[in-house]
């Protein structure tokens, strides 16, 4: 560990593959780390990702000799500059050995790049955006992450703090035992909603997949507008999300709720693909693709995650709005359970979202992971 670390800016496909595989050695002894699929990471890190229509990034790898010992990214998100702070850049994709000097060198490289772009603040980790993978895992290291969620080692938060980063916001991941029915109090809300003739819930119609997903898109951008760090999903981003979700989507995994004929709330759940790929070693081709299809289609997944959920603003804080949330969760819970599902994750929930945190606790959810976003003045 005596050899100096040097920081290498990523340039070209070979460097990008090296960047993707930096975590392999760092997590070699962590049984809860799941190696991402290389093909998926390439899509995220290159211009195939619609983030790069409005954003730009530079990736860095820390080397000790010829051995990669850390990585980081620096991003400029034009949408965030326009809507949140014109002087705040982002960092992301942080992975590092347990070495303060290595971490400092990585943070310095990212921060200098941001300053060269006129930024005076840094926020993150966003990988690469708050709309994709965000926050550093600071609690809940003893279980593997579900689909589209990050993992980290316990010492990472210390490296952030030593580098001068301070907490901006925590986000919770809740776990729900979906084999257990709601208690009588919660079921009264469900029954109340079921008696209300103005409320109608239906499955996503796979024959009209694009139409129904666009209805969800419209509700999402209305529902989340007042949340901390909110950035609207753009049309091209949504098209990309729809395309990525379709292979694992079936009608009962997403539901739309109508009130007086207007679509006002929704819930989207996904099977935990991470559980299906944990033995793939990051490789999907040539043969693991067939294993994945079998595991997702033949044997119903035991784990699932709710990455998207929302209620239009004019229904938030109302009794009807609360009933719809309980109804959505309960109907999807029952469908998953009947097919063999056992646990579900609902995430990310902002720590200041008092109403949603209370609802999830009331239905029996427990916080099992906490993710933190940090800020720093440059």
Buried (B, 14 or more C-beta within 10 A) or exposed (E): EEEEBEBBEBEEEEBBBBBBBBBBEBBEEBEBBBBBBBEBBBBBBEEEBBBBEBBEBBBBBBBBEEEBBBBBBBBBBEBBBEEBBEEBBBBBBBBBBBBEEBBBBBBBBBBEBBBEBEBEBBBBBBBBBBBBBBBBBBBBBEEBBBBBBBBBBEEBBEBBEEBBBEBBBBBBBBBBEBEEEBEEEBBEBBBBBBEBEEBEBEBBEEEEBEEBBBBBBBBBBBBBEEEBBBBBBBEEBBBBBBEBBEEBBEBBBBBBBBBEEEBBBBBBBBBBBBBBBBEBEBBBEEEBBEBBEEBBEEEBBBBBBBBBBBBBBEBBEEEBBBBBBBBBBBBBBBBBBEEEBEBBBBBBBBBEBEEBBEBBEBBBBEBBBBBBBBBBEB
